[in-house]
Amino acid sequence: MSDGDRLIHMSKISALKEKPFQSKSLSTEGELENIAPIRSFEVWKSKTVELKAKATYSFHNLITRPRYFLIFFLARFQVLRQIYAYGFRFKSHSLKTNAETDSLFELDPVPTVKTLKRDGVCGGLDLPSQFLNELQQYLLTQDCYAGGKTHLGFKINDKEELDRAFKQPFYVARYFNLSADCPQIRQLVNDPKLQQIATGYIGNQAQYTGASLFWTFPIQGVSVDADQQMFSHFHYDIDDFAGLRFCFYLTDVTLDDGPHVCIQGSHIHKRISYILNFFSRIQTSAELEKTYEPDKFMTISGAAGSGFMEDTFCFHKGNPPQSRPRLFLQLHFAAHNYGQTKYLDDKDPNTLHSWRET
């Protein structure tokens, strides 16, 4: 098996079947008639609120990031991404690869890129144990932010105290300013093999756009940061006309610890209805089973330090952890950075505060 085809542990998954709604027994037909309009109104109200939020978000992007707003509408079409890739294949290289720097990885970039283009996902990334330990020790000294809120910073060892204070659990905690401050992240970004893969996959215009490093925690019911739970549903991302992420588990991840799930080949093949829905890129497992064969649904588990690469246009999700928290790192590469800061994880230090202060 070639380096490019190595996957950490990708097993077929049986997509969760949605259970039909089971109502409590009603004593009379009149009770059923009375409750039906109430449920219909609640569904309509929920959909209206969701649509309003997404319309507001789209309008905000139009005003603040007009170039990305155009990408958001056009890049979802595979044929336009292919035209873009062809037209920019000769553009000057923007990544500064140092050929004299030793890579942390043993994989061969050429077959890796080939596998990525075919499947949209590929394994074979394994962090050296010493590097992993140094990164883990660094993160113990840094604040992460509950729900991604800049006023809710805490050390991960203080998580239980935070939960007691809020009396309702958080699902996610995110780290910020890693691209600028974390030496291990900078080393990964400048790794010659990762840069060769990014250039081979995205094109000569490939550039690093930021890091995403976050905890997901086992929870019961709805979390304080319920909006963050949407990432546990199948979706695809539109970062640019071409996007690639290098992903690493920084804790052991079994099938019960929130493994990442990806649908092979979905970066190329999508139903037109999935593409033309401009207000939501989320689909249920039951819906996607109608389009993709069961062996395309890949669950990725692995020991701390194991990693994989993924095209952002693939349908993917993170299963909610059932037993232990999961720490997950993503390095984002794209043709352009449409953010309003240098990196996606940049935050003004003056806006970051401990939860104890607030």
N, C-alpha and C positions, 0 to 999 in steps of 0.2 A: 504494500500500500504506500503510495507516494505521500510526501509531506503535505502536499496540497489537499489530499483527501482525508487526512487524519482529522477526526472529530473527537473531542474530549470523551463524550459519551452521549451519543445521539440515539435515542430510542424512539420507536413509534409510540405515539400517544393516542389514546382513545379520547377524542374530544368530548367534553362534558355535555351530556344531553340536558337540555333545558326541561325542568320538570313542569308539567302543566299545573296551572293554578288550581288549588284545592280549596274551595270555599267551605266554611262551616255550614252545617245543615240548616236550612231555613224552614221555619214551620209553615209558612204560607207563601203563595205566589205573590201576594202583595208586598211582603218583605223583600223578595227578590226584585220586584219591579222598582221598589224604592231605592235599593242599594245600587242598582245598575247605573242610573244617571250620575250618582255620586262618584262612582269609580271612573266613569267616562270623563267627568269634569276634572278629576284629579289627574288623569293621564293627559288630558288636553292642556291643563295648567302647567304640568311638568314639561311637556314638549315646547310650550310657548316660552317658558323661562329659559330653557336650553337654547332655543333658536335665537332669542333676544341676546343671550350672552355671546353666542358665536358670531352674530351679526355685529355686535359691538367690537368684538376682538378683530374681525375682518376690517372694519372701518378704521380701527386704531392702527392696524398694519398699513392700510392705504395711506394714512397721514404720516406716520413716522418712518415706515420702511417701504416706500413705493416700489423699489426694485424687487424686494422680496414678494410683495403683493402680486406682481406679475409672474414671478417664478411659481408661486403657490397655485396659480391657475393653470400654468402651461406645463410645468415639469412633471405632472402626474401622467402625462401621455408618453408612452414608451417611444413612439416614433419621433417625437420632438427631442427626447433625450439622446436618441441615436444621431439625429441631425446635429445637435449641439456638440456631441463627442467628435463627430467627423470634422466639423468646422473649426474646432479648437485643438485638434491633435498636434498642431505645430507650434502652439503658443509656448513662450519661454517658460522654463522650469522655475517654480517659485520656492520649492523646498530646498534647503541648503544641506545636502547630504554630505557628510564627512566620511569618505571612503576609508580613512585610516582608523575610524572608531570601530571598536569591536561591537558586534550585535549581541544582545541578550538571548537571541533565539537561534535555533538550529535549522528552522524550516527554509526551504528554497522558495524565493519570491515568485519565480516563473510559473511553476505548477500551481502555486497558491492562487495567483491571479486567475489562472485558467479555471480552477474550481469555483472561485468566486463568481466569475462571469456566467458559469453554467448554473450553479445552485443558489447563488446569493448569500451563502453562508459557508464558512470553512473553519476548521479547528487547527490545532497544532501550535498554539501559543502557550508556552509554559514559562512562568517567571522563575528565575533562580531563587532558591530558598533564602539566601542571604538578602537579596534585593527585596523579596516579599516581607521579610522580617523587619527590615529598615523602614519600609513604607508603613507597615502596621504600627510600628513604634512611633513614627512621626504623627500619624493620625490620632493616637492616644492623647497627644498634647494639644490638638486642635479642636476648636468648637465645630460641631455640626449643628444644623438649624432645623428644628422640628417643623415639619410641613413645608420646608423650604422658606420659612418666614424669617426675615432678617433680624427680628427682635426676639427670637426664641432660640438663642444659641446655648449649647450645653456640651459638656464633655460626655462621651458615650458611656463612661462609667457611672454617670449621674442619671441615667435613663429612668431608673425606678423612682427616684425622687421626683423627677419631672412628671411622671405618670400619676403619682400620688397627688401632686399639686393640681393637676388638671382634671382628675377623676374620670377622664376619658382618654383612651390611648391615641397615640399618633401612629400613622402607618409608615411615614417616610421621614428621614432626616438627611439633609444635604450639606455637603461641604462646599465652600466657596474659595475663590482666589488660588486654586491649586496650580493653575498654569503659570502664575507669576511666582508663587512662593515655595512650592514643593519641589525639592531637588529630584526626587524619584520620578515625578511626572514629567519634568523637563527632560530627564534622561530617556524616558520612553518615547516622548515626542520626537526626539532627535535620533532615535535608533535607526541605523542605516537600512535595515531590512524592512522595518515598518514603513519607512519613507519610500522605499522601492516599491512596496506593495501598493501604497496609496497612489503613487504616480502611475504605476502600471494599470491600476483599476480606474482611477478617476481621469487621468490624463496629466499632461505636463503642467496644467494650471492648478493642480492639487495643493491645498494648504490646510494647515491645522487651524481649527476654529474654536477648540475649547475642550474642557474635560467635564464629565458628569460623574460624580462619585457620591453614592448615597446608600443609606441603610433602608431596608424594608423590614418591618417587624410583624410578628404574628399578632393578630388582633381578633377579637370577637365582636361581631356587629359592625357598626359604622364608626369610623375614626373621627377625630377632631378635624383632620385634613382629608375629608371625604373626596375632595376633588383629585387628590393624588391616587385614589384607588382606580381611576379610569385606566391607568397603565397596566392593570391586570386583565384588560380586555384586548382582544386582537385589534391591531391597528397598524398602519404604516406611516412613516414620516416623510415629509418633503423638506429637506434641508437645502436642496439646490437641484440643478439638472443632474448632478452626480454626487453621491454621498456614501461614505464608508465609515464604519465604527469598529475600533479595536476594543474588545470587551474582556474584562478579567474578573474572576471571582476572587475576592480577598478573604473570604471565609469558605469553609467547606460547604458545598451545596449538593445535597441529595435530592431525591424526588419530593421530599417533604419540606425542603428549605427554600422554596421559591425559585425553582429553576426557570431559566429563560426558555421560551418556546418560539420556534420560528418555522414558517412554512417554506420549504425549499421551492425555488423556482417562481415564487409569487412576486419577485421583483420584475419579472418579465410578463407573466401571464396573470391578468386580472379581468374579471367581468367588467363590461363597460359601466354597469350600474355602480360598481365600487369606485370607479374613476370619476364619474360625473356627479357624485354626491359631494358637493363643495362644502357642506356644513358639517360633515362627519366622516372620518375615515375608520370608524370603529365598526367591526362586524362580530357577530356571535360565532362561536365554534360550530354550532349547528348549521348556520348559513354557509360558512366556509367549507364544510364537509360536502356541500353540494357541488363545489367547484374543484376541490383538490383531493387527490387520492390519500388514503390514510397513511401511506408510507412517506408522504411529504411533510407530515406534522412531526417535527423533531423537537424532543425535549433534551436540553443540554444540562447535564449535571457534571460536577467535577470537584476535585480537591482545591483548597485554597491555592491560588497561583495559576490555575489553569485558565485558559482564555480561548477566544474565538473571534472571528471577523464576520461582519454582517453588512449587507447592502441595506440602507435605510428604507428602501422601497419595499422590502419584504414585509409581509404580514408577520407580526411578532407580538409578544406580550411577556410579562413577568408573572408567573404564578404567585399568588400570595403565600408567604411562608406559613407553615403549619406548626413547626417545632422550634426552630432557631432563627434569629435574625440573619439576614443576608447583607453582605457588603459588596457592592457591585461598582466597578469602574468602567467608564466608557470614554474613549478618546475619539473625538469627532474630526473627520477630515471631509472637505468639500471643495468644490471649484471656487467658491467665493464665501466670504463671511458677511452675512447680511445683518449681523447684530449691531447694536449701537455702542458696543464696547469692543476692545481688542479681542477678548475671548468670551465665550459663552458663560464662563463661570466667574467673570469679573464682577466684583461688588465693591462699592466705595466702603473702605474700612470704617468710615465715620457713621455709616448706616447700620453696622453690625453690632448687636447688643445681646447680652446675656438675658435669659428669661427671668433671672432673679431681679434684674433692673426694672422689668415691666410687669 
